[in-house]
Amino acid sequence: MAKRRMRRIGLLTGGGDCPGLNAVIRAVAKSLMHEQGAEIVGFLDGFEGLVTDRTMTLRWKNVSNILTLGGTILGTSNTANPFQWAEKRRGKVIITDRSQRALAVFRKYRLDGLVIIGGDGSLTIAGGLAKLGVPVVGVPKTIDNDVLGTELTFGFQTAVNVATDALDRLHTTASSHHRAMVAEVMGRYAGWIALHAGIGGGADVILIPEIPFRWESVFETCRERAGKGKRFSIICVAEGAAPDGGQMQVARQVEGSPDPIRLGGIGRLVAARIEESTGIEARATTLGYVQRGGTPCPFDRVLATSLGCRAAELAASGRWGRMAAWHGGKLTDVPLSEVAGGCRKVSRDDPFIAVARSVGTSFGE
């Protein structure tokens, strides 16, 4: 489809922060300004800005020199949802539908379309706005790498790098003190970070949500290593991992959030159970938000720039209702309708699971 001259495009970053968000903002804005002469209206703090009408005009000077900058210059929110808007009234959280207000703000600025950079939650909202008639293009963002329709999301590799570096550092303490060291990493309901960081960091045990583990299998791995003279073990556990027949560990719940459950605590539980059942001293480290912060690695800068340019191309061509994606080493795009509301998980026949098993890594089965 031939490109048409754009007048004005809206842009927002929704959900949690992620390395590479500014690289996408830069790519989308510069591409549309350079090739289309378009004006870019950035909505502040994600969908919150779209509902409350808070914006900033992105000019060339705003989006220059932000490629390596972590976070997002537009701000973001992982609780704002126009379709389930949470407000506190007399100490109680009231949920209302503010989608028509978001639609009115979109129309106020006479936008040709809206580019939404976010994970599965934000892209589900994008799908809802598309049904209201908003021309939308999505860009997949999450360190968890769990967005349907794409093999990679920017931010993932940076998070894997951080987690792998942490496992490298835990090795020295584990070997010096003859301990089992447990590192809990992010990922929500998918085990991509744990799987890749666990392989990269030489973990002896990798626990992921997709493979319920047996306690005795974890204990036996630690005992076997000790029996062979390796008096320490490294366990990389995804925050959503759970024992066979057990439940995920929930740290807290955030009232009014589209996804109120905040996982956390499985690392401490694994360490406690190892020490109790084997007598091997164990310690747990929760990496938490350090995986989401800081400058994006070079790979994520390239991927984020590529996805941003693809999103700009989709907008310029009027191919709305689609998400920029990466498949088979190539840029592509998929319908938003195939993405919204889903979660891309690690399959049991994933080649990297086979790789880990071939070098003796246990998944606690």
N, C-alpha and C positions, 0 to 999 in steps of 0.2 A: 504494500500500500504506500502511495506517495506521501512524503512528509508535507505537512501544512504548517504555515507560520503560526507559532504560538503567541499569545498575548501575555498570559499570566498563569503561573503554575504554583499550587500550594505544596508545601513540604512539611512533614513532621516525623519525629522519631518517638515511637511508643514502646512501652515495656521497660525492662531493665536496661541499664547502660551496658555498653559492649565495645571492646576495642574495634575500631574501624568505622564507627558511626559517622565521624567527621569526614572520613575519606569518601563515604557514600554521598554525604551532603555536598562535598566539594565536587564530586564527579557529576552528580545530577545538575547542580546549579551551573557549573562551568560549561557543561555540554549544551544545556538549553540556552544559556546566555550567548555562548560563542556561535552556535549553529542556528539558533532561532531568534536571537535578540529578545528572548523572553524575560519577563520580570518574575522573580522568585519571591513568594511570600512564605516565610517560615512561621509555623505555629509553635508557640512556646509551651514547653512541658507536655508535649504529646497531645492527646485528645482533650486534655484539660484546656489548652489554648484554643482549640477548635470550638469548644462549647462556650468558653468565657470570653472569646474574642480578644485574645492577646497574641500579637504578631510582631515580627520584625522583617523588614525587607532585606533580603540577602543580595548584597552587591559583590562585585568581583573582589573588593578589598576584604570583605567579611569571610570569604571562602578561600582566600589564599593563605598559605602557610598553616593549614590545619590538618594536612595529611597525616602527620605523625602524632597529633594531639588525641589523647584518650577522651572518653566520655562523649558528650554531644554539646555543641555550642547552642543548640536550641533548647536544651533541657528535656526531660522526659518524665513520665509517670507510669508506674505499673499498676495503678489502681483506677485511673480515670477511664471510664467506659460510657460513651454517650447513651448506650442502650440500657445500662444499669448504673445510673449515676448515684453515687453515695453522698448523702448530706446528713450532717448531724443536726438534729432538732430536739431540743430539750433533753440532751444527753443520749438520745437514741439515733441510730443510723437508719435513715430512710432511703430506700431505693426508688428512684424515679427514672422515667424514660426522657432523656434530653436530646434524642436524635434529631428531632425537628429543629431544635435550637442550633445544633451543629450544622444542619442543612442550610439554615438561614444565614449563618455566618459565612459558610462556603459561598453562597450566592451573593452576599454583600460585597465580596471582593471580586466578583465577576471572573472567577477562576475558570480556566479551560479544563483543569483536572487537578487531582491530588495524588502526590507520591507519598506512600506510607511505608516507612522503614520500621520493621518490627518482627517479632516472633509469632508463634501460632495464635496467641491471644489477640495481638494487634491486627494480624491478617484476617482473623475471624471478624473483628469489628469492621475492617476494610470491606469484607464481603457484605456485611450488613448495610454499609453506606452505599455500596454499589447497587443494592436492591432498591435503595431510595432514589436512585438516579444520579448519584455522584460518580463521575468518571474517575476511576481509581487505578493506580498501578502500585504493585507491592514489591518490596525488596526484603528478602529473608535475612533476619538478624537474630542470632542467639549464640552464646558460647556453647549451648547444649547440643547443637547440631541436630535438632530433632524436628525441624520443619519439613513437612511433606512436600514432595515435588522437586526437591533439590538434594544433590548428594553432599553439598557443602554449604555451610553458612559462614560468613565472615565473623571473626571473633573466636571461633572454635580453636584454630591452630594456636592462637596466642594463649588461650586458657590451657591447652595441652602443654605448651612450652613452660608455663609457670608451674603447673602441677608436676611435670617431669623434673624440673629443676629442684622442686621441693623433695621429691623422692630421692634424688641424688644426694641431697644434703642429709636426709634421714638415714641413709645408708651408713654414714660415718658414725652417727650416734648409736645406731642399732648394733653395729659391729663392735664398737668400743665397749658398750655396756652389756652386750649379749642379750639384747631385748627383741621383742616383737614390736615393730613400729607400724602403727596403723595411720594411714592418711585418708581422710574423708574429703572427697572432691564433689563439686557441683554436677549438675546434669538433670535434676528433677527426676522424671520418670524414664529417662533413657541413660544408657551406660556408655555413651561414646567417649566422654572425657576420661572416665576410669579405664576403659579398654585401651585407648591409645597412649595415655600417660603411663598406665601400668606396664605396657610393652616397652615403651621408651625408657622407663625408669627401672626396668628389671625387677618388677614386683614378683614375689613368689606366689601370691594369691591376689586375684582380681575378683571383686564381687560387684555384680551389676544387677539392675532391676529385672532384666530379661531372663536371668537364670537364678531362681531361688536356690539358696545355698543350704547345705547341711552343716550344722555346728561341728559335728565330729570330723567331717572332712577337713575343715579349717584347722582344727586342733591337730589332726594327724599329720598335716603338712608341716606344721611347726615342730612336732615331735620328730618326724623323719629327718628334717634338716639338722636338728640338734644331734640326733643319733649318728649322722654322717660327718659331724665335726663343724657344721655350719651353725654356730650358736646364736644366730639371729635370723629374723624373717621380716620381710617387707610386705605389708598388705595394703592394697589400694582399693578403697571401697567407695562406690557411688552413693550419694546421699539417699537415693531411692531404693537401694538394695534391701532385701528382706530375707529372713530365713524361710525355708520351705514350711508352709503352713502358718507363717507369722505375718506380722504387719510392718509396713514402713514406719519409721520413726518420725513423728511429727513434732517439730520444735515449738510451733505456735500457729495460731490462725489469725488472719487479719480480716476483721469484719468489714464488709463492703468492697473487698477486692474481688475482681473477676475470678481469680484463682486464690482463694483464701488460705490454702494450706502451704505452710513453710516447712519443708523437710529439714531434718537435722538430728544428729544424736547417734546414728548407727555406728560411727567410728568409735565413740566412747564405749558403746555396748560391746562391740567386737573385742576391743582391747580388754575390757573387764572380764569377759567370758574366757578369753584365751588364758589370762593370768590365773583365773579361778580354776580352770579345768586342766591346765598343763603344768602350772607352777613356773612357767616362763614369764619373767617380768615383761610387762607390756605397757606401752604408752600410745596415746592417740593425739593426732594433730588434725584440726579442721581448717582447711585452707580458706574457705569462705570467699569473701568479696575480693581478695587479692587476685583471684582468677579473672575477674571482670575489669579490673582497673589497669591503668597505665597505657603506655603507647602500644599500638598494634605491631605485631611482627611483620616483616616484609611480605610474607605470603598473604597475610590478611589485608595489607594495604593494596596489593595487586588485585586480590579477589574483590574487595569492597569497591575499588575504582571500576573494575570491570562490570560488576552488577549494577553500579550506579549509572554507568554509561548505557547499559542495556535498558534500564528503566527510563532513562531520558529518551532513548530511541523509540521505545514503546509509546511514550507520551506524545512525542513529535509525530508519530505515525497514526495516532488516534486509536491504538490497540489497547483499549481500556479493559479492565476486568482481568488483567493478567499479572503474573509475578515473574520477575527476572529470576533465572535459575542457572544451576551448573550441573551438567550431566556428561559423563564420559569424557571429561577434560575439555568440554566446550560450553560456551554460553548459549543459553536457550531461554525459553519462557513457557509457563504453564498457566492454565486457567486458575484464577483465585478460588473458584468453586471446588477445585480438587484439593485445595490446601487447607481451607478454613476448618477449624475444629479438630484437626488431626494431630497425631504425634508420630514421628518417624523413630522407630526403635531399632536396636541392634537385633538382627536375626541370628538364630542359633547357628546358621550355616555361613555366617559372615567369615570371609577369608582371614580376617585378623584374629578371630577366635581360634581358628585352626593353627595359625602361626604361633599364638601364645601357648597352645597346648603342646605343640611340637617341641618346644624348649622346656617343657615340664611345668609350666604355670598352671596352677589350680584355679578353677572357678567355683570351688566348694561344692561340687556335685557329689 
